[in-house]
Amino acid sequence: MEDYKKIIKLLLLGLSLTALLLAGCNTKLAKLKETKPLIPMKEYEKMLLGNLVADYIGNENCLKRCHTHDKLAADFNASTMGDQLKDASHGMMIVDCESCHGPASELMVEMEGLDEVKNRDDVIESHKSNLLNYKTLPAGAKSLVCLKCHTQNAEFNLHNWNAGAHALSEVSCVDCHNVHAGSDLITDPRHITDLCLKCHQAISAEFSMPSHHPLKEKKLYCTDCHEPHGSPNGKLLRKMTQKETCGRCHTEKAGPYLYEHGDVTEKCTNCHMPHGAITNNLLKLREPFLCKQCHPHHRNGNDVADAQSLLADRAERYTRCTDCHSMVHGSDTPGTSSGGAFTL
């Protein structure tokens, strides 16, 4: 009896913890999905003006005053933007500290006589009041700092960024890219999975299902299917349709076939879960229940006699459709009994 009570208590505790976890996730998701007023681009631009009475003093003055031996300066000098600053041939001489942080002449005036160790609080406050304070800037303004230069960069599909799901959900460039990270500011593919799943926790759980795409095994990445910088396609897909996107890897199932499987020629997710499922082959339901959603009158057993109807019902429940219809995605040859039965 005591053991039974302990089991009940553990079950109740587990249910309570699960409910709290789901409530926390739902609250976070609800905040991302809540309706927000669209801020005109001009309002973001005003936030980036910085100190209107300040003047630009150049990288050399910024670095020699405070950041000569600073790791941020060393990482910046080793970055792609630091390389551009050194090379005059690229024609982008504005790539320096102040192109992201704003003009710093007034900051230099306030910093006179301050010791960066003894007067640390005053130094930090001077930076906040004279330079752009990224902690208080909204995500759209942060991204606009990067877009000032990168909208002309053909490497990324940034022309779709402002209308993309990430921008509309108040995700900024610096949430994924660390400007002072070092030589390469592009996120390493090996780290993309952890970066994406940090926010997409529900999808992370799907990739832990028994049948799943090998994302956590680092055999493919979120960016193989999705374009994080924005896409005119649904779910930020890299291709216009699901079939085109899935067909990049599953070429043997993409077709075209002489006998197409109707209604699933464009949407693989009619039958499959894209990230993970508890059933084999990422199916939404196990066979034959998945197929019965569209083929409810097709019997799996032989009903030639009323006496065999019970056996036929059992056969209908437990026989897999693909035992006979093996070419379920499509076929170039007619079936043995009728045209296009996907049996060969």
N, C-alpha and C positions, 0 to 999 in steps of 0.2 A: 504493500500500500504506500509506503514511504517513497519507494522508487518511482511509483506511478505519479505521485505528487511532484517529485523533482522534475520528471519529464515534462509535465504540464507547465511548470514554472519556466523551464528552459524554452519551451515552445512559445509561451506568452512573451518572454523577454526577447526572443528572436523576432517575433512579429512586431513588437514595439520598436525595436531598432530598425527594422526594415521600413516601417511606416515613417519614422523620423528621417531616414535617409531619402526616401521618395519625396517627402514633404520639402526637404531642403533643395533637392534637384528641381522639383516643380516650381519652387519660389524663384530660383535662379533663372529657369527657362521663361517663366512668366514675365520676369523683369526684362529679358531680352526681347520678348515678343510684344510688349506693351506698346501702344500707339504713342508716337512722339511727334511733335510738330517739326516740320521740315525747316531747317535753318537756311536762309539764303546764303549763297557762297560769299557774298560781300561781307556778311557778318563774321564769317570765319577769317576773311582777309584782314578785317580790322583788328582781330585778335593777334595777328602776326606782325603788326607794325612795330611792336616793341616800344622802346622809349623814344618818343618823337623828337626830343631835344638832343638826343645822343647822335654821335657820328661814328662811322666805321673806322677802326684803327688797324685792322689787319691781323693775320694769324701770329705774326712774329711778336707783336706787342702783347697779345693775349697769353702766349705761351711763356715768354720770358718773365712776365710778372708773377705768375702763379704756377703754371702747369709745365714748366721746363722738364721736370723729372717725373711728371705725372703719368700713370699707366694709361689714362684716357688719351693723352696726347700721343703716346707711343703706339697705341692701338690704331688711332686715327691715321697716323703717318703710314702705317702698314696696310691700311685699307684701300679699297679701290678708289674712294673719294680722295684719300691722301695722295695717291698716285696721280690723280687728275690735277691736283693742286700743284704738284711738282712739274708736270709736263705742260708746257705752254701751247703745244700743238693742238690740243683738243678744243681750245676756244671756250673753255668753261672755267674762267679764273675766279668765279664767284664761289667756288666750292671751298669754303673755309669754315671756321668756327662760327663766324657771325652770320653766315648764310642760313644757319639753322637756329642760332641762339639770339640773333638780333644785334644791333650796334652796341658797342661796349665802352664808348668814351666816358660816359657818366659813371659807369661802374669803376673805371680806373680812378676817377676823382674821389669817389667814396672809399676806395680801398687804400688810399694814401694813409700811411701811419698805422694800418691794421696788421697785426701779426696773425698769420693763417692758423696758428695753433692756439695762442692765447685768446684771440678774439674770434674763435671759430663761429660762434653764433651770429656775430655781427657780419662776418664774411658771407655766411649763407644767406642772411637776410638781404644783404646788398645785391647778391646775385638774383634773388627772387624778385626784388623790386625793380631791377634795371634790365634784366634779361627775360626772355620768354620762360614762364614757369610751366614746364610740361606736366607737372602734377595737377595743375588746375585747368589746363587746356582741354576742351572736349575732343573726342576722338577725331571728328571731322577736321578740326583745325590742325591736330598733330599730323594727320595724313597729308594735309595741304602743304605742309612744310616740305615733305618728300616729293609731292606731285609737282611742285614748282619746277623741278628739274626732270623728274622721271616720266612726266607725261610725254616727253619727246623721245623717250628711250624705247626703241622698237623691240627690246629683249622680252618685255613682259606685256601681257594684255591689259595694260592699265587704263585703256580707253573705256573699259567696262567697269572700272572700280567703283565709281560713285553710285551706280545703280545696282551694284552687286550686293549679295546677302550679307557679307561681312561689313561693308561700309554702313548699310542700313541698320545693322545690329550694334553699331558703335564700336566696331573693332578697328583699331588703327594699325598702320604699318609697323610701329615700334612694338606692338604686342607680339609680333612674330619675328621681327628683324632687330637685332641689337647693333645699332650704328657703330658703337665702340668695341665691337666684338673682336676685331682683328682684320686679317688680310681679306677674308671673303665674307661679305655680308649676306650672301645667299644661304638660306637654311639648308644644311646638309640633309640629303634624302634619308639618311639613317636616323635623323632626329625628327623628321616631319611627323611620323606616327605619334610620338609622345606629345609633340606640340599641338596637333589637331585634337587628339583624344583628351587633352587637358580640359578643353571646353565642351567637346561632344561626348559627354559621359554616357548617355543612353546608347549611343552607337558603339562606344567602347565595350559596353556589356554585350552587345550583339556579336562582337568579334570574339567573345569568350564562349559562344555557343558551340555545341559538339561539331556542327558542320559550319565552317566559316571560311572566308577568303583569308589566306595566310598573311594578314597584315601585321599582326603582332610578332610573327615569325620573321619579319623583315624581308619577305620574298616579293612583296609589292608595297606600294605606298599610296596614300590618299590622293596624291597628285597624279597618279596614273589614270584616275577616272575623273577627278574634279579639278577645275581651274580656280585656285583660291583667290586670284585677283579680280574675279568677276567674269561672268559669261552670259551671253544672251539666251543660253539654254537652261532648262529647268534643273534644279539641284546643282547648279554650277558644273554641269557635265561638260567634258571636253568636246564631245560630238553632239550633233543636233538631236539625236534620238538615243534611247537606251540601247537599242540593238547595235547601232554604230559604235557606241562606247564599249559595250561588252564584247563586240566582235573584234576589237583590237587584240584581245587575247584568245577568245573562243572562236577562232576563225572557222573551225569545222562545223559550228552550229549556226553561223551567220547566213549561209546560203549565198545567192538565191537558189531556191529549189523549184522544180517543176510543180510539185505538190506542196504548197505552203500550209503550215498549221494556221488556220484562220484565226484572226483576232489577236494573235500573239506575234505578228510579224514585226512590230515596232517596240512592244513593251515586254521585256523579259520578266519584269516584276509582276506580271499577271500570275506567274507560277512560282517565281523564285524570290527569296529575300536577298537583297543585294549585299548585305554585310554578314549575316549569320542566321542560322536557324537550328532548331532542335531535330529536324528531320534531315535525311540524307540529301545530298545534292542541293542544299539550300532551298528545298521545297517549302512552300507555305504550309501545306498539309501533306500527310503521307498518302500514297496511292491506296485505293482508288478514289478516296474522298476528294482529292484535288481535282481529278478529271471529272468527277460527278457534278461539280459545280456548273460545268458547261454541257456535259453529256449525261443528264439525269436518267434518260430512258434506255441507255445502253446497258444490256445485261452482260455480266461476266460469266454466267453459268448457262447451262442448257435447260430450257423450260419446256421441253416437248411434251411433258406429261405433268398433270396436276400433282401426282404423287411425288414428283421430284422437286416441287416448288420450294420446299424448305431447304433442300440441298443447294438449289440454285441461289437462294437468298444468301446462304453461307458463302458460296463461291463468289457472289457479287461483293461481299464485304471484305474478303481476304485475298482475292486474286489481284495482283498488280497489273495494271493496264499495259505497262511496258514489257511484260513477259511476251505479249503478242505484238504490240505496236512499238517495236524497238527504235524505229526512226522517228521519234516523237517530234523533233524539231522541223522535220521536212524530209522529203525524199524525191529522187528523180525517176523512180520506177513505180508503176502502179502496184497496188496491193494484190494479194493472191485471190481475193474474192470480189474486190471492188476497186475502182480507180482512186488512187491516192489514200489508201488506208494506213500508210506509214508502217507496214508490216515487213518491209524489206529494207 
